[in-house]
Amino acid sequence: MLPVALAEEQVSVLMRRAVEIEGYEVTVDLEHKLISDTHGFSVSFDIGDFQRYCLLEGLDDIGLTLKHENDIARFETQRPAWMNPR
């Protein structure tokens, strides 16, 4: 889920169209940071670069960690034996 802050007027337009237009659809383009419909509505939204990257790549905390799996494995093999879990 991606919470997006819009102006009250923009939300009103979307809600009115959702009620008035059968099958109304809105597109949220995360790559271009744009919310639009096929009836002329278009508004940009803000999102942090890191959050946007993670969403576009489908990364959660574990996925982010696993992107460094080789570095973690190398670290594990190089640390002193007394530091290894028993």
TIKOLMAR-774107 format. One record per residue: y, x, z of N, C-alpha, C in turn; residue in one letter. Coordinates in nm, 3 decimals, decimal comma, always signed. Atoms other than C-alpha are relative to their C-alpha. Layout:
! residues N
+---------+---------+---------+---------+---------+---------+---------+---------+---------+---+
!    n.yy !    n.xx !    n.zz !   ca.yy !   ca.xx !   ca.zz !    c.yy !    c.xx !    c.zz ! r !
+---------+---------+---------+---------+---------+---------+---------+---------+---------+---+
!       Y !       X !       Z !       Y !       X !       Z !       Y !       X !       Z ! A !
...
+---------+---------+---------+---------+---------+---------+---------+---------+---------+---+
This chain:
! residues 86
+---------+---------+---------+---------+---------+---------+---------+---------+---------+---+
!    n.yy !    n.xx !    n.zz !   ca.yy !   ca.xx !   ca.zz !    c.yy !    c.xx !    c.zz ! r !
+---------+---------+---------+---------+---------+---------+---------+---------+---------+---+
!  -0,117 !  +0,084 !  +0,000 !  +0,000 !  +0,000 !  +0,000 !  +0,123 !  +0,089 !  +0,000 ! M !
!  -0,124 !  -0,075 !  +0,011 !  +0,344 !  +0,124 !  -0,090 !  +0,118 !  -0,092 !  +0,034 ! L !
!  -0,118 !  +0,081 !  -0,032 !  +0,634 !  -0,038 !  +0,095 !  +0,121 !  +0,054 !  -0,076 ! P !
!  -0,118 !  -0,037 !  +0,078 !  +0,945 !  -0,038 !  -0,124 !  +0,117 !  -0,085 !  +0,049 ! V !
!  -0,119 !  +0,071 !  -0,044 !  +1,293 !  -0,131 !  -0,005 !  +0,083 !  -0,040 !  -0,122 ! A !
!  -0,086 !  +0,052 !  +0,106 !  +1,490 !  -0,353 !  -0,244 !  +0,113 !  -0,079 !  +0,064 ! L !
!  -0,112 !  +0,081 !  -0,046 !  +1,822 !  -0,528 !  -0,209 !  -0,043 !  -0,147 !  +0,007 ! A !
!  +0,034 !  +0,142 !  -0,017 !  +1,806 !  -0,891 !  -0,096 !  +0,008 !  -0,076 !  -0,132 ! E !
!  -0,018 !  +0,068 !  +0,129 !  +1,934 !  -1,007 !  -0,436 !  -0,118 !  +0,030 !  -0,094 ! E !
!  +0,113 !  -0,037 !  +0,086 !  +1,657 !  -0,818 !  -0,616 !  -0,128 !  -0,071 !  +0,043 ! Q !
!  +0,116 !  +0,071 !  -0,051 !  +1,391 !  -0,967 !  -0,392 !  +0,008 !  -0,148 !  -0,035 ! V !
!  -0,019 !  +0,141 !  +0,035 !  +1,537 !  -1,313 !  -0,453 !  -0,035 !  -0,027 !  -0,146 ! S !
!  +0,033 !  +0,014 !  +0,142 !  +1,510 !  -1,264 !  -0,829 !  -0,151 !  +0,001 !  -0,019 ! V !
!  +0,146 !  -0,009 !  +0,013 !  +1,146 !  -1,159 !  -0,799 !  -0,069 !  -0,123 !  +0,055 ! L !
!  +0,062 !  +0,117 !  -0,061 !  +1,059 !  -1,446 !  -0,567 !  +0,024 !  -0,126 !  -0,084 ! M !
!  -0,030 !  +0,117 !  +0,084 !  +1,234 !  -1,704 !  -0,786 !  -0,086 !  +0,001 !  -0,126 ! R !
!  +0,082 !  -0,010 !  +0,121 !  +1,055 !  -1,579 !  -1,096 !  -0,148 !  -0,024 !  +0,030 ! R !
!  +0,140 !  +0,021 !  -0,038 !  +0,722 !  -1,578 !  -0,914 !  -0,032 !  -0,149 !  +0,015 ! A !
!  +0,019 !  +0,144 !  -0,016 !  +0,769 !  -1,947 !  -0,837 !  +0,015 !  -0,073 !  -0,134 ! V !
!  -0,034 !  +0,072 !  +0,123 !  +0,916 !  -2,051 !  -1,173 !  -0,086 !  +0,036 !  -0,121 ! E !
!  +0,071 !  -0,047 !  +0,119 !  +0,707 !  -1,846 !  -1,419 !  -0,149 !  +0,008 !  +0,030 ! I !
!  +0,146 !  -0,001 !  -0,021 !  +0,336 !  -1,918 !  -1,436 !  -0,058 !  +0,134 !  -0,045 ! E !
!  +0,062 !  -0,129 !  +0,031 !  +0,130 !  -1,599 !  -1,428 !  +0,095 !  +0,118 !  +0,006 ! G !
!  -0,102 !  -0,106 !  -0,010 !  +0,438 !  -1,393 !  -1,343 !  -0,062 !  +0,129 !  +0,056 ! Y !
!  +0,049 !  -0,131 !  -0,044 !  +0,361 !  -1,022 !  -1,305 !  +0,114 !  +0,099 !  +0,011 ! E !
!  -0,095 !  -0,109 !  -0,022 !  +0,558 !  -0,728 !  -1,175 !  -0,078 !  +0,130 !  -0,011 ! V !
!  +0,063 !  -0,131 !  +0,012 !  +0,477 !  -0,368 !  -1,261 !  +0,072 !  +0,099 !  +0,091 ! T !
!  -0,055 !  -0,107 !  -0,084 !  +0,526 !  -0,091 !  -1,007 !  -0,049 !  +0,131 !  -0,061 ! V !
!  +0,031 !  -0,126 !  +0,065 !  +0,539 !  +0,240 !  -1,192 !  +0,035 !  +0,114 !  +0,095 ! D !
!  -0,022 !  -0,104 !  -0,099 !  +0,494 !  +0,507 !  -0,928 !  +0,043 !  +0,131 !  -0,065 ! L !
!  -0,034 !  -0,125 !  +0,068 !  +0,517 !  +0,792 !  -1,177 !  +0,150 !  +0,007 !  -0,032 ! E !
!  -0,142 !  +0,003 !  +0,036 !  +0,865 !  +0,683 !  -1,292 !  +0,088 !  -0,064 !  +0,106 ! H !
!  -0,071 !  +0,062 !  -0,112 !  +0,963 !  +0,518 !  -0,961 !  +0,081 !  -0,121 !  -0,046 ! K !
!  -0,066 !  +0,114 !  +0,062 !  +1,040 !  +0,188 !  -1,133 !  -0,080 !  -0,127 !  +0,023 ! L !
!  +0,060 !  +0,133 !  -0,010 !  +0,968 !  -0,180 !  -1,064 !  +0,060 !  -0,083 !  -0,113 ! I !
!  -0,050 !  +0,076 !  +0,115 !  +0,991 !  -0,405 !  -1,370 !  -0,089 !  -0,120 !  -0,030 ! S !
!  +0,080 !  +0,110 !  +0,053 !  +0,875 !  -0,724 !  -1,535 !  +0,030 !  -0,011 !  -0,149 ! D !
!  -0,020 !  +0,016 !  +0,144 !  +0,863 !  -0,845 !  -1,895 !  +0,115 !  -0,096 !  -0,031 ! T !
!  -0,111 !  +0,093 !  +0,016 !  +1,169 !  -1,068 !  -1,841 !  +0,134 !  +0,067 !  +0,025 ! H !
!  -0,126 !  -0,072 !  -0,011 !  +1,434 !  -0,797 !  -1,816 !  +0,033 !  +0,058 !  +0,137 ! G !
!  -0,025 !  -0,056 !  -0,133 !  +1,408 !  -0,708 !  -1,447 !  -0,047 !  +0,144 !  +0,003 ! F !
!  +0,037 !  -0,140 !  -0,013 !  +1,407 !  -0,336 !  -1,378 !  +0,086 !  +0,063 !  +0,109 ! S !
!  -0,072 !  -0,066 !  -0,108 !  +1,501 !  -0,142 !  -1,067 !  -0,079 !  +0,123 !  +0,043 ! V !
!  +0,066 !  -0,122 !  -0,047 !  +1,428 !  +0,210 !  -0,948 !  -0,012 !  -0,007 !  +0,152 ! S !
!  +0,018 !  -0,006 !  -0,144 !  +1,305 !  +0,287 !  -0,598 !  -0,019 !  +0,145 !  +0,041 ! F !
!  +0,012 !  -0,135 !  -0,054 !  +1,301 !  +0,594 !  -0,376 !  -0,135 !  +0,017 !  +0,070 ! D !
!  +0,121 !  -0,040 !  -0,071 !  +0,989 !  +0,767 !  -0,250 !  +0,002 !  +0,152 !  +0,007 ! I !
!  +0,004 !  -0,145 !  -0,017 !  +0,945 !  +1,117 !  -0,114 !  -0,096 !  +0,065 !  -0,098 ! G !
!  +0,082 !  -0,071 !  +0,099 !  +0,802 !  +1,372 !  -0,355 !  -0,144 !  +0,022 !  +0,049 ! D !
!  +0,133 !  -0,027 !  -0,052 !  +0,510 !  +1,459 !  -0,127 !  -0,084 !  -0,128 !  +0,006 ! F !
!  +0,071 !  +0,128 !  -0,007 !  +0,414 !  +1,094 !  -0,065 !  -0,039 !  -0,047 !  -0,140 ! Q !
!  +0,025 !  +0,040 !  +0,138 !  +0,442 !  +1,021 !  -0,436 !  -0,115 !  +0,083 !  -0,059 ! R !
!  +0,105 !  -0,089 !  +0,048 !  +0,224 !  +1,324 !  -0,521 !  -0,136 !  -0,044 !  +0,055 ! Y !
!  +0,127 !  +0,039 !  -0,062 !  -0,045 !  +1,217 !  -0,274 !  -0,051 !  -0,132 !  -0,057 ! C !
!  +0,042 !  +0,128 !  +0,057 !  -0,051 !  +0,861 !  -0,406 !  -0,047 !  +0,015 !  -0,144 ! L !
!  +0,039 !  -0,018 !  +0,139 !  -0,064 !  +0,970 !  -0,768 !  -0,133 !  +0,074 !  -0,013 ! L !
!  +0,124 !  -0,078 !  +0,003 !  -0,347 !  +1,214 !  -0,692 !  -0,113 !  -0,066 !  +0,078 ! E !
!  +0,102 !  +0,068 !  -0,079 !  -0,531 !  +0,970 !  -0,465 !  -0,045 !  +0,080 !  +0,120 ! G !
!  +0,034 !  -0,089 !  -0,111 !  -0,517 !  +1,211 !  -0,173 !  +0,037 !  -0,060 !  +0,135 ! L !
!  -0,027 !  +0,031 !  -0,139 !  -0,550 !  +1,120 !  +0,192 !  -0,001 !  +0,132 !  +0,076 ! D !
!  -0,003 !  -0,123 !  -0,079 !  -0,547 !  +1,370 !  +0,480 !  -0,121 !  +0,089 !  -0,029 ! D !
!  +0,122 !  -0,077 !  +0,027 !  -0,906 !  +1,475 !  +0,411 !  +0,007 !  +0,061 !  -0,139 ! I !
!  -0,012 !  -0,051 !  +0,136 !  -0,844 !  +1,509 !  +0,038 !  +0,098 !  +0,116 !  -0,009 ! G !
!  -0,096 !  -0,111 !  -0,003 !  -0,540 !  +1,727 !  +0,106 !  -0,064 !  +0,125 !  +0,058 ! L !
!  +0,067 !  -0,114 !  -0,062 !  -0,748 !  +1,948 !  +0,333 !  -0,101 !  +0,062 !  -0,096 ! T !
!  +0,103 !  -0,051 !  +0,090 !  -1,028 !  +1,976 !  +0,077 !  +0,058 !  +0,074 !  -0,121 ! L !
!  -0,063 !  -0,077 !  +0,108 !  -0,781 !  +2,105 !  -0,183 !  +0,008 !  +0,148 !  +0,037 ! K !
!  -0,004 !  -0,139 !  -0,050 !  -0,784 !  +2,421 !  +0,034 !  -0,139 !  +0,047 !  +0,045 ! H !
!  +0,136 !  -0,028 !  -0,044 !  -1,162 !  +2,430 !  +0,073 !  -0,039 !  +0,147 !  -0,017 ! E !
!  +0,035 !  -0,141 !  +0,024 !  -1,200 !  +2,779 !  -0,080 !  +0,069 !  +0,092 !  +0,101 ! N !
!  -0,073 !  -0,081 !  -0,100 !  -0,931 !  +2,925 !  +0,149 !  -0,060 !  -0,017 !  +0,138 ! D !
!  +0,060 !  +0,027 !  -0,131 !  -1,090 !  +2,759 !  +0,452 !  -0,134 !  +0,074 !  +0,011 ! I !
!  +0,130 !  -0,068 !  +0,000 !  -1,435 !  +2,894 !  +0,359 !  +0,018 !  +0,151 !  +0,013 ! A !
!  -0,026 !  -0,144 !  -0,009 !  -1,294 !  +3,244 !  +0,309 !  +0,043 !  +0,037 !  +0,142 ! R !
!  -0,044 !  -0,025 !  -0,136 !  -1,121 !  +3,227 !  +0,648 !  -0,119 !  -0,003 !  +0,096 ! F !
!  +0,116 !  +0,014 !  -0,088 !  -1,443 !  +3,110 !  +0,815 !  -0,092 !  +0,121 !  -0,007 ! E !
!  +0,089 !  -0,116 !  +0,014 !  -1,641 !  +3,404 !  +0,676 !  +0,064 !  +0,128 !  +0,052 ! T !
!  -0,070 !  -0,122 !  -0,040 !  -1,377 !  +3,660 !  +0,780 !  +0,036 !  +0,004 !  +0,148 ! Q !
!  -0,039 !  -0,004 !  -0,142 !  -1,314 !  +3,558 !  +1,140 !  -0,111 !  +0,062 !  +0,084 ! R !
!  +0,099 !  -0,067 !  -0,086 !  -1,490 !  +3,744 !  +1,424 !  -0,111 !  -0,095 !  +0,043 ! P !
!  +0,116 !  +0,080 !  -0,037 !  -1,838 !  +3,623 !  +1,519 !  +0,019 !  -0,072 !  +0,132 ! A !
!  -0,017 !  +0,064 !  -0,131 !  -1,731 !  +3,551 !  +1,876 !  +0,083 !  -0,127 !  -0,006 ! W !
!  -0,081 !  +0,121 !  +0,016 !  -1,496 !  +3,283 !  +1,741 !  -0,077 !  -0,115 !  -0,064 ! M !
!  +0,078 !  +0,106 !  +0,065 !  -1,773 !  +3,091 !  +1,562 !  -0,054 !  -0,098 !  +0,102 ! N !
!  +0,055 !  +0,099 !  -0,093 !  -1,884 !  +2,765 !  +1,723 !  -0,150 !  +0,022 !  +0,019 ! P !
!  +0,143 !  -0,020 !  -0,030 !  -2,225 !  +2,774 !  +1,886 !  -0,078 !  -0,124 !  -0,027 ! R !
+---------+---------+---------+---------+---------+---------+---------+---------+---------+---+
